Amino acid sequence: MGRFQKGIEEKKEMIFSISQTPAAENDILDALRWYALQRPGLDDDFLLSLEAEISLVKRNPFIYAVLHKQIRRALIARFPYAIYYLIKENHIVIIAVVHQKRRPAIWKKRKATR
C-alpha cells in the first residue's frame, strides 16, 4: 500500500465527535421556524435533510473542500442551505447553517466556540 493510500485509510478509520456553536443552533431554529410557517411538515423535511447531511459530514468530513481558513461547506439536499464546519483533530464544529442566497458570507465571521 502506498503512502497516499495509507493516509486515506487512516482518515477513514477516525471517529469524529460533532457539536454546533450557539450561532449555528440559532440558524437551525430560525430555518425550522420559517419552514414551519410555509407548509405543515416542511420543517420536518428540512430537519431530516439536515440530519442526513450532518451524518455524512460526521462519517467523512474530508470529502468537502476547504473554502476559507479551514472552513468546509456541505450543501443540504432539497434545500438552499449549507452547513459550514471546521475539523479540529477528531472533532467537527458546525459554525453556521445558512441560506445560500440570504446570508451567504456570514459564516466567514464566525468562530468555533465549542
C-alpha positions as a printed Julia matrix, in Angstrom:
114×3 Matrix{Float64}:
   0.0    0.0    0.0
   1.4    3.39  -0.99
   1.92   6.26   1.41
  -1.01   8.19  -0.07
  -3.4    5.23   0.2
  -2.32   4.59   3.8
  -3.18   8.19   4.75
  -6.64   7.82   3.24
  -7.25   4.56   5.11
  -6.2    6.16   8.43
  -8.63   9.06   7.92
 -11.47   6.64   7.13
 -10.93   4.85  10.44
 -11.11   8.01  12.56
 -14.19   8.53  14.68
 -15.37  12.13  14.88
 -17.48  13.8   17.52
 -19.61  16.73  16.43
 -21.03  19.86  18.01
 -22.67  23.12  16.97
 -21.92  26.61  18.09
 -24.8   28.58  19.65
 -24.95  30.66  16.46
 -25.36  27.51  14.34
 -28.09  26.26  16.67
 -29.9   29.6   16.21
 -29.51  29.29  12.42
 -31.19  25.87  12.55
 -34.04  27.08  14.77
 -34.64  30.1   12.51
 -34.82  27.87   9.43
 -37.15  25.42  11.16
 -39.5   28.24  12.21
 -39.56  29.69   8.7
 -40.26  26.34   7.04
 -42.98  25.52   9.59
 -44.8   28.7    8.53
 -44.5   27.9    4.82
 -46.21  24.49   4.84
 -47.09  21.96   7.53
 -44.38  19.32   7.76
 -41.82  21.23   5.7
 -39.83  21.92   8.85
 -39.67  18.16   9.46
 -38.42  17.63   5.9
 -35.74  20.26   6.43
 -34.65  18.66   9.69
 -34.41  15.22   8.08
 -32.31  16.61   5.23
 -30.1   18.49   7.68
 -29.59  15.41   9.85
 -28.74  13.3    6.8
 -26.08  15.78   5.68
 -24.63  16.08   9.19
 -24.4   12.28   9.26
 -22.4   12.35   6.01
 -20.12  15.06   7.4
 -19.54  13.03  10.55
 -18.7    9.87   8.59
 -16.24  11.56   6.26
 -15.67  15.26   6.91
 -12.74  15.44   4.49
 -14.86  14.88   1.35
 -15.86  18.55   1.32
 -13.41  21.17   0.15
 -11.91  23.87   2.34
 -13.47  27.21   1.36
 -11.83  29.69   3.68
  -9.42  29.36   6.61
 -10.1   25.65   7.17
 -13.87  26.1    6.97
 -15.64  23.48   4.85
 -19.12  23.51   3.33
 -21.69  20.75   2.88
 -24.84  21.5    0.89
 -28.17  20.28   2.25
 -30.2   18.24  -0.26
 -33.55  19.71  -1.39
 -33.0   22.99   0.47
 -30.9   26.08  -0.36
 -28.9   25.8    2.86
 -25.32  24.86   3.61
 -23.53  23.61   6.69
 -20.21  25.32   7.43
 -17.84  23.49   9.73
 -14.3   23.13  11.0
 -12.36  19.99  11.83
 -10.27  20.15  15.0
  -8.36  16.88  15.41
 -11.16  14.31  15.79
 -13.92  16.85  16.46
 -16.2   18.64  14.0
 -17.62  22.03  14.94
 -20.58  23.31  12.92
 -20.28  27.09  12.91
 -23.18  28.01  10.61
 -26.22  26.61   8.81
 -27.24  29.37   6.42
 -29.4   30.05   3.39
 -27.17  30.4    0.35
 -28.95  33.47  -1.04
 -29.89  35.41   2.07
 -26.7   35.49   4.13
 -24.12  33.52   2.21
 -20.99  35.12   3.72
 -21.99  35.3    7.4
 -20.05  32.11   8.15
 -16.72  33.85   7.4
 -17.11  35.97  10.56
 -17.88  33.07  12.89
 -15.51  31.27  15.21
 -15.67  27.79  16.68
 -16.68  28.48  20.29
 -17.41  24.89  21.29
